[in-house]
């Protein structure tokens, strides 16, 4: 070991520079197929990253909701202020959608030996979830930190550690561009993965007209999105959001799915938080996120 790397975060998980001198190596897989052998392991560990990102979102949300419940300004708790309610509710919707996406794909991995459709869904879904949740985690953490005000940026506040930790998920097991290109390769090398993906999305058809319209539009746009490598990120984002919407429609409370689709799919989404429509009961969604200690 030459040295331990002085990382800006993730310090309890040591990273080092090493030299191998006279080391013994054992061949895994076929000669000349080392990268493919390694990537077969990366496929499952990418789901670990997706779950890690979802967990970071949930922890950041819990800390922000707890703080907003006990911090008062202008004679009211922060969580009773309409604009803070909207922010917390939006964070809660994001965190719940992240959890459903990660755990649905873990279920697909569990079932892949018995079901070809589940294997295909896991194959293409793992990089989709890894890319999108890793990208959303830093945005959630930054917004949750801001809910604490200046104290969120102090080292003894746990938000500071989450702030340094969150970006790493986008780097581990393949950075964003690598992951999105892997999605394109998966769709090309395993053509049946696309029908498996749309079969999963189709399980939510008929529940919400906005989702149904977005599904039709996705099918129409897919040839163009898959034709150009430069559109890979746009493709993966749309697939991820549609998968999240489908899962929320099937399994989450109606108000959560409704808020997600209204903000993320119906149109005009900025990607920032606190942008839920006025008719969404943000107070209920915000208080639902408060941890019970």
N, C-alpha and C positions, 0 to 999 in steps of 0.2 A: 504494500500500500504506500503510494507516494505521498498522498495528502488527503485530508477530508476537504471537500469543497465547501466554501463559505456561501451557502445559498441564502437568498433573501427570505425564504420561508421553508416550510417542511423540514425544519432542522432536526426534529426528533427522529427522522428517517434518514440515516447517514448516507451520503453519496461520496464516492472516493475515486481517485485516479489510481489505476493499478498497472503493474507490469507483470507479464507472465514469462518466467524463465524456467525452462526445462519442465514445463507443465505437461501432464499426461492428458490427452484428449480421447474421447470415445465417440465414434461416429453415431449420430442419431439420424435415422432416415436413410435416403439414398444419396450417394455421392452427387454433388452438383445441385442438390435440392435443399440446401441448408436454409435458404430464405423462406421457402414454402413451409418447411418444418417449423421454423420459428414463428411464422405468422399464424400457424394453427393454434399455438398457445396464446398469441396476442388477441385472437378473436374473443376468447372468453375473458381475458383480462380487460379488454375494452368495456365489457359490461360492468366489471368492477369499478372502472373509472366513472361510468354513467351513474352507478349507484352512489359512489362517493360524492359526485357533484350534486345529486339530489339530496343527499344527507347534509351537505354544506348549506344548501338552500334552506332546508328545514330548520337547521340550527340557527342560522342567521335570522330567519323569520321569527322563531321562538324568542330569541333575545330581544328583537325589536318590538314584538308585541308585548312582551313582559315589561319592557321599559316604558312603552307608551301607556300601559295600564296604570303604572305607579307614578309617572311624571305628570305634574300639573302645570298648566300655563293658562292665563286668562280665565281663572276660576274653574277650569275644567280639566279632566284628564286628557292627555294627548289623544288617546284612542277614541274620545268622544268628539274630537274636532273633525268636521266633515272631510277636510282635505287629507288629514292623516288617515282617516278611515279608508279613503280611496286608495292611498298608497299601500297600506297594510293588506287590504283586501286583494289588491292586484298581486302583491308578493305571495299571498296565500294561494291564489289560483295558480300561479306559476310553479310553486313548490309542489302542489298536489298533482299537477299535470306531469311534472318531472318524475315523481315517485311512481305514478301509474305506468309511465313509459318504461322505466328501468325494470320494474318488477314483472311487467307483462313479458318482456324479453327474457328474463330469467326463467319464467315459466316455459317459454318456448324451448330454451336450452334443456330444461328438465325433460321435455317431451320429445326431443328431436330423434331419439333412437326408435321411438314407436310411430312417429308421424313425419312423413316427408314434407308436408306443408309447414309444420312447426320448425323443421330443420332449415328450410329455406327462409322462413320468416326470421329466425335467429341469425342466419348468415348475413342477410342484408340489413336487418334491424339493428344489430350490435353497433356497426359503425355510424349509423344514423343517430342512434341514441347517444353514443359517445361524443360525436361532434356537437350536437345541439345542446345537450345538457352541460357540457364543459364550457360552451360559449355563454350560456345563460347564467351559470353560477356566479361569475365575477360581477355581472350586472346586478344580480339579486343581493350579493354581499355588500356592494357599494351603496345601494339604496337603503339596506337595513342599517348599515353604519351611519348613514346620514340621519336616520330616525333617532339616533342617540345624541345628535348634536356633536359638539366638540369632544365630549367624553368618549365617543366611539373611536376617536383617533388617538387615544392614550394607550400606551403599551399594556397597562394592567387590565384594560378592558378586553374581554375575549374577542371582540370584533376585530381588533388589530391582527390577531393571529389568523382569523378567517380571511381577512383582506389579503394577507400575504400568501395564504394557502390556495385560494380559489383559482388563480390563473394557471397553476401547474397542471390541472386536469386536461387542459387543452394541449399540453406538450407531451405528457406521458402516453406511451403506446401509439404514437403517431400524431403529428400536429394536424391542424385543421385541413390543410390542402391534401396531405397524404390520406387522411380519412375519407374525404369527399371523393378523391380519385378511386379509393377502394370501393366505394359504393357504386361508382360507374363500372368498375371491373366486375363486380359481383353481378350487376344486372346484365352485363355482356356475356360472362362465362356461364352463368346459370340462368338462362332465360325464364325458367319457371318461377324464379324468385319474385318477379314482378306480379304475376297472377296471384301468388301467395300473399303478397303485400296488399293488393287490392281486394283480395278476399277478406283480409282482416279489416280493412277500411269499410268494406261492404256490410260488415256485421252491424254497423251503426246507421245504415241507410234507413230513411223513412221516419227518423225520430225528429230531425231538425231540418227545415227547408234550406237554411243557410249552409249547413254542412253538405247537404245533397248537391247544392249548386256549386260549392267549392270542389267537390269530388268530380263533378262533370268537367269543370274547368281544368282540374289537374290532369285528367285523362287527355284532354285536348292539347294541353301545353307540353305534355311529356316528351313527344318526339323532338321538339325544339330544345328542351332542357337537356336531354341526354345526348344531343348531337354535338354540342359545343362544350369542350372541357372547361372553358371559362365560366360556364353557368352551373358548375357542379355544386357550389355552395348554395346557390339559389334553389337548386333541385332538392338538396338534402334538407334545407330548412323547411321547404313546403311539405315534404314527406313527413318530417318530424312533427310539425304542428298538426297536420291532418291525423297522424296516428294518436297524438295526445287528445285531440278533440274527439276522435272515435271512442277512445277508452273512457274519457270523462262522460260521454253520452251514455255509455253502457253501464258504468259502475259508480260514478260519483253522484253526489246530490245534484238535483236539477239546477239549483242556483249557481253551483260551481261551473258546470258545463255551459250554462247560459252565458255567464260572465266571460268565460274563456272564448267562446265562439264570437260573441259580440265584439270583443276587443281584438282578438288575434286573427279572425277569419273574415268577419263581415266587411272589413275595409277600414283603411285609414290608420292602421296600427303603426305607432312610432317606434315600438320596441322599448319605450321607457315605461315607468310605473306611475300609478296614480291617474291613469287615463281611462278608467272604466266609465261607461255611460251613466248618466244621472239616474236612470231608472233601476240600476243595480243596487240592491240593498247592501251597500259596502259595510255598514255597521255590523250586520250579522256575520259577514264573511271575515271581517277583521277580528271580532271577538271569538270566532271559532278557532282562530290561530293562537289564542293566548294559552300558554302551557299551564296545566293544573299541577301545582307544586305541593 
